[in-house]
């Protein structure tokens, strides 16, 4: 029998917005959180630069920039903490329900986070294996040193924060909200389409890459239905981006990741196969993997009697 704590928890809310308004609120939470975070980060960066300048009056702007540049990706990913903060304030003070009701349950949280991390890492590794088998891409050892290793290890929690923030808005909040106001199928479609739309301005974006982002959103919804907590989703999303950029050296949704264990080189001039400038997420091979994962989760939920009735395909 289908039951979901996360989908049921939205009923605790003092106010549940209609679907279209919920989409606008989700956008406001994302871009409002990022805007506020950018202001805070600018003030911090300015204060740090001023402090370094006072400590060493001879230092120039170029030297300051070179000192900060290696840490730029940390600050970029840390911005997503302000999206989490925006969701917290909305849920706690507008909806008047506990933040934990979004799926941050205490029992076994580290195990669930690790489970999600293994799912995301394994899933993207299948994509890379297909790229290598088809001759679309080639892997070689990267320039590995102590600094690179430290960077790779320390960036992991920041990727989990980034992935978790996106999952929190789209799956943790919007999916249950839209489902409550309509049905689960609409909730899946709305949250996944918004997830795709949030990547529309990424470098190198293509129609196929956006289709894959939407498919990944559908997969994440089914993963939520399967495991019913945010920790698995945060681990899955964070691992997907981490192994993509910092293990295999592939662009993460069109953006570089600053250091990796392996170096990936594209061997195909067909963007639909390689993903082009967007990276492997824009490849038809990724589409195949995601569709396969969605089909497996659908079958798994149906076999265990946990598939919502509105998603059941009648013969």
C-alpha positions in Angstrom: 0.0 0.0 0.0 1.3 3.4 -1.0 2.3 5.8 1.9 4.6 8.8 1.9 5.6 10.9 4.9 6.9 13.6 2.7 3.7 13.9 0.6 1.5 13.6 3.7 3.5 16.2 5.6 2.4 19.1 3.4 -1.1 18.7 4.9 0.4 20.2 8.1 0.8 23.5 6.3 -1.3 26.5 7.3 -1.3 27.6 3.7 -0.8 25.4 0.5 -0.6 27.6 -2.6 -2.2 26.6 -5.9 0.0 24.9 -8.5 0.9 27.9 -10.6 1.5 30.1 -7.6 3.7 27.3 -6.1 5.9 27.4 -9.2 6.3 31.2 -8.9 7.1 30.7 -5.2 9.7 28.0 -6.0 11.4 30.4 -8.5 11.4 33.2 -5.9 13.0 30.8 -3.3 15.7 29.9 -5.8 16.5 33.3 -7.2 15.7 35.3 -4.1 17.9 33.1 -2.1 20.8 33.3 -4.6 20.4 37.1 -4.8 20.5 37.5 -1.0 23.5 35.1 -0.8 25.3 37.0 -3.5 25.0 40.2 -1.5 26.3 38.5 1.6 29.2 36.9 -0.3 30.1 40.2 -1.9 30.3 41.8 1.6 32.4 39.0 2.9 34.7 39.0 -0.1 35.1 42.8 0.1 35.9 42.6 3.8 38.5 39.9 3.3 40.1 41.9 0.5 40.1 45.0 2.6 41.7 43.1 5.5 44.4 41.6 3.2 45.1 45.0 1.8 45.5 46.5 5.2 47.8 43.7 6.2 49.9 44.1 3.1 49.5 47.6 1.5 51.7 46.6 -1.5 49.3 43.8 -2.7 47.4 44.7 -5.9 44.1 43.7 -7.4 45.5 41.0 -9.6 47.3 39.4 -6.7 44.1 39.4 -4.6 42.2 37.8 -7.5 44.8 35.0 -7.9 44.6 34.3 -4.2 40.8 34.0 -4.2 40.4 32.2 -7.6 41.1 28.7 -6.3 38.3 29.1 -3.8 35.8 30.5 -6.2 33.9 27.3 -6.7 33.4 26.9 -3.0 31.8 30.3 -2.8 29.6 29.5 -5.8 28.3 26.3 -4.2 28.0 27.9 -0.8 25.4 30.3 -2.4 23.0 27.4 -2.4 22.9 27.5 1.4 20.8 30.7 1.1 18.3 28.8 -1.0 18.0 26.3 1.8 17.6 29.2 4.2 14.9 30.7 2.1 12.9 27.5 2.0 13.4 27.2 5.8 11.9 30.6 6.4 9.0 30.0 4.1 8.1 26.6 5.6 8.7 27.6 9.2 7.0 31.1 9.2 4.5 31.0 6.4 3.4 27.4 6.3 4.0 27.0 10.0 5.3 23.5 9.9 8.6 21.9 10.9 11.5 22.1 8.4 12.2 18.4 9.1 8.8 17.6 7.5 10.4 18.2 4.1 12.1 14.9 4.5 15.1 15.7 6.8 14.3 12.8 9.3 16.9 12.1 11.9 16.7 8.3 12.0 19.4 6.8 9.8 20.1 10.1 8.0 23.8 9.3 7.4 23.0 5.9 6.0 20.4 7.4 3.7 22.8 10.1 2.6 25.4 7.5 1.8 22.9 5.3 0.0 21.9 8.3 -2.2 25.6 9.1 -2.9 26.2 5.6 -4.1 23.2 5.7 -6.4 24.3 9.0 -8.0 27.9 7.9 -8.3 26.9 4.6 -9.8 24.3 6.1 -12.1 26.7 8.6 -13.7 29.5 6.0 -13.9 27.2 3.9 -16.1 26.9 7.0 -18.4 30.7 7.3 -18.5 31.1 3.6 -19.2 28.8 3.9 -22.2 30.7 6.9 -23.5 33.9 4.9 -23.3 32.5 1.7 -24.8 31.0 3.6 -27.8 34.3 5.5 -28.4 32.5 8.8 -27.7 34.9 9.8 -24.9 38.3 8.8 -23.5 39.6 8.8 -20.0 43.1 9.3 -18.8 44.8 10.0 -15.5 44.7 13.7 -14.5 47.4 15.8 -13.0 47.1 14.5 -9.4 48.9 16.2 -6.6 48.3 16.8 -2.9 46.5 20.0 -3.6 44.2 18.4 -6.1 43.4 15.5 -3.7 42.6 17.9 -0.9 40.4 20.0 -3.2 38.5 16.9 -4.4 37.9 15.7 -0.8 36.9 19.0 0.5 34.5 19.9 -2.3 32.2 16.9 -1.6 30.0 18.5 1.1 29.6 21.6 -1.1 28.3 19.5 -4.0 25.9 17.8 -1.6 24.8 21.2 -0.4 24.2 22.4 -4.0 22.4 19.2 -5.1 20.4 19.1 -1.9 19.3 22.7 -2.3 17.9 22.0 -5.8 16.3 18.8 -4.6 14.8 20.6 -1.6 13.0 23.2 -3.8 11.8 20.9 -6.6 11.3 17.5 -4.8 11.1 18.4 -1.1 8.7 21.3 -1.4 7.2 21.8 -4.9 6.5 18.1 -5.7 4.4 17.5 -2.5 2.7 20.9 -2.8 1.7 20.4 -6.4 0.6 16.8 -5.7 -1.6 17.9 -2.9 -3.3 20.6 -5.0 -3.7 18.3 -8.0 -2.3 14.7 -8.1 1.0 12.9 -8.0 1.4 12.7 -11.7 1.0 16.5 -12.0 3.4 17.0 -9.1 6.1 14.9 -10.9 5.6 16.8 -14.2 5.5 20.3 -12.7 8.6 19.8 -10.4 10.6 18.1 -13.2 9.8 20.8 -15.8 10.8 23.5 -13.3 14.0 21.6 -12.6 14.7 21.6 -16.3 13.8 25.3 -16.6 16.3 26.2 -13.9 19.1 25.1 -16.2 17.9 26.8 -19.4 20.6 29.5 -19.2 23.5 27.2 -18.5 26.5 27.4 -20.9 26.2 25.0 -23.9 22.6 24.1 -23.2 20.7 22.1 -25.9 17.2 20.8 -26.3 18.4 17.3 -25.5 20.3 18.4 -22.4 17.1 20.0 -21.1 15.2 16.9 -21.8 17.7 14.9 -19.8 17.5 17.4 -16.9 13.7 16.9 -16.9 14.2 13.1 -17.1 16.6 13.4 -14.1 13.8 15.3 -12.3 11.3 12.5 -13.0 13.9 9.9 -11.8 14.4 11.9 -8.5 10.6 12.0 -7.9 10.5 8.2 -8.2 13.5 8.0 -5.9 11.7 10.1 -3.4 8.6 7.8 -3.6 10.9 4.9 -3.1 13.0 6.1 -0.1 10.8 8.9 1.3 13.5 11.2 2.6 15.6 14.2 1.5 18.9 12.6 2.5 18.9 10.1 -0.4 18.0 12.9 -2.9 20.7 15.2 -1.6 23.3 12.4 -1.7 22.3 11.3 -5.2 22.3 14.8 -6.7 25.6 15.8 -5.0 27.3 12.6 -6.1 26.2 12.9 -9.7 27.8 16.3 -9.9 30.8 15.4 -7.9 31.9 12.3 -9.8 31.0 14.0 -13.1 33.3 17.0 -12.5 35.8 15.9 -9.9 36.3 12.3 -10.6 35.8 12.0 -14.4 36.7 15.6 -15.4 33.5 16.3 -17.4 31.7 19.6 -17.5 28.9 19.8 -14.9 25.8 21.2 -16.8 28.1 23.2 -19.0 30.5 24.4 -16.2 34.0 23.2 -15.2 34.8 21.8 -11.8 38.4 23.0 -11.3 40.2 19.7 -10.6 39.6 16.0 -11.1 41.2 12.6 -10.6 40.7 11.7 -14.3 40.8 13.7 -17.5 38.0 13.2 -20.0 38.4 14.0 -23.7 35.6 14.1 -26.2 36.1 11.9 -29.2 33.0 12.7 -31.2 31.8 15.8 -33.1 28.2 14.7 -32.7 26.8 16.8 -29.8 23.7 14.6 -29.5 26.0 11.7 -28.7 28.8 13.4 -26.7 26.7 16.1 -25.0 28.9 18.9 -26.6 29.8 21.8 -24.5 27.1 21.0 -21.9 28.9 17.8 -21.0 27.7 14.2 -20.8 24.4 15.3 -19.4 23.5 16.4 -22.9 24.1 13.0 -24.4 21.5 10.5 -25.7 23.4 7.9 -23.7 22.4 9.8 -20.5 18.8 9.7 -21.8 19.0 5.9 -22.1 20.4 5.5 -18.6 17.8 7.8 -17.0 14.9 6.2 -18.8 16.2 2.8 -17.7 16.5 4.0 -14.1 13.0 5.5 -14.1 11.6 2.2 -15.6 13.4 0.2 -12.9 12.1 2.3 -10.0 8.6 2.2 -11.5 8.8 -1.6 -11.7 10.3 -1.8 -8.2 7.6 0.3 -6.6 4.8 -1.6 -8.4 6.3 -5.0 -7.4 6.4 -3.9 -3.7 2.9 -2.5 -3.8 4.2 1.0 -3.2 3.2 2.6 -6.5 0.7 5.5 -6.1 -2.6 4.5 -7.8 -2.5 7.6 -10.0 0.7 6.4 -11.6 -0.4 2.8 -12.2 -0.6 1.8 -15.9 -3.7 -0.4 -16.3 -3.6 -3.2 -18.9 
